[in-house]
Amino acid sequence: MNSTNDVSPKTIIIKDTTGNPAPLGLLGFGMTTILLNIHNAGIYELDSMIMGMGIFMGGIAQIFAGLQEWKKNNTFGATAFTAYGAFWLSLVALWLIPKTSFGAEYKSSETAVAWYLLLWGIFTLFMFIGTLKLNRLLQVVFFTLTILFFLLALGDFTGNKSLHTIAGYEGIVCGGAAFYGCVAQVINEVHGRKVFPL
């Protein structure tokens, strides 16, 4: 008599019941991008409203969404939201550190900021290539964001303020697309059908 227990492999299926973090990330990115680019377009000055949004919505909310995307095994979403969340926090740091007693001598030159924006533009260009396998909305967001970073970088490299103004209006379109993406995903999920196309 064989006393060995018959052990057969079993498959465990785990159902993901967590919500979609993408709308939060798109909202954090979209709202903050719109508000900053209204400033870039010359409509109002850079102020604490933009910085507050940059820290909490553009920064913390996006990083939180990115971490949730990581839990959902979405490498693209995790990378995008976490990286751009960190972008917003670093951008606010660039503005605020020189205002402190210890950071005044570390104020970034326009050329340094131009290189910063250029690298973000290159990263965004590669992320745009990734969207070619995703929905049209994300293609619009990342394409317009790539243009935005390159326009802002060129404006800082050349000192041409008109480029910043043009970038401002283009950035409002970019942020608006992300904002729309948030609304579309939330409304479509609530209604259980495609109300707003992506």
Disulfide bonds with the S-S distance in Angstrom:
none
